[in-house]
Amino acid sequence: MIPLFDLPDWLNRLSVFWAFGQPHLEWPSSARLATMLLLAVPGALRAAMIAKRTPKVA
């Protein structure tokens, strides 16, 4: 969307796709894949712990 709307390049650097590549176009490099896993796995575990502790109401 950045090139389409002719937005500044610094805005592109805020994008996850700029940091980790375009997953639908190419496989991420090993370093990028490891970084994604290091962020995703603890985040998912933390979210599961929070969901387990919060009261469930209908």
matplotlib code that plots the C-alpha trace (Angstrom):
import matplotlib.pyplot as plt

x = [0.0, 3.0, 3.9, 0.3, -0.5, 3.0, 3.5, 6.9, 9.4, 9.8, 6.2, 7.0, 9.6, 6.8, 5.3, 5.8, 6.1, 9.1, 10.8, 10.0, 9.4, 6.3, 5.2, 2.9, 5.8, 8.8, 9.9, 11.5, 15.2, 16.3, 17.0, 13.7, 11.9, 13.7, 12.8, 9.1, 9.1, 10.9, 8.1, 5.1, 5.7, 6.1, 3.3, 0.9, 1.8, 1.3, -2.1, -3.1, -2.1, -4.1, -7.1, -6.9, -6.9, -9.6, -13.1, -15.5, -18.9, -21.8]
y = [0.0, 2.3, 2.6, 2.7, 5.8, 7.3, 7.4, 8.2, 5.3, 5.6, 4.5, 1.3, 0.4, 0.1, -2.7, -6.4, -7.2, -4.9, -6.6, -10.2, -10.3, -11.0, -14.5, -15.0, -14.2, -15.9, -18.0, -16.0, -16.4, -18.6, -15.5, -14.0, -17.2, -17.7, -14.1, -14.7, -17.9, -16.1, -13.5, -15.8, -18.7, -16.8, -14.4, -17.3, -19.0, -15.7, -15.2, -18.7, -18.1, -14.9, -16.5, -19.3, -16.9, -14.5, -15.3, -16.8, -15.1, -15.7]
z = [0.0, 0.6, -3.1, -4.2, -2.1, -2.4, 1.3, 2.9, 3.1, 6.9, 7.2, 5.3, 8.0, 10.6, 8.7, 9.7, 6.0, 5.7, 8.7, 7.9, 4.1, 2.0, 3.1, 0.1, -2.3, -0.7, 2.3, 5.0, 5.7, 8.6, 10.8, 10.1, 10.7, 14.0, 15.0, 14.2, 16.3, 19.2, 19.2, 18.4, 20.7, 24.0, 22.9, 22.3, 25.6, 27.5, 25.8, 26.8, 30.4, 30.5, 28.9, 31.5, 34.4, 33.3, 34.6, 32.1, 32.0, 29.6]

ax = plt.figure().add_subplot(projection="3d")
ax.plot(x, y, z, "-o")
ax.set_aspect("equal")
plt.show()
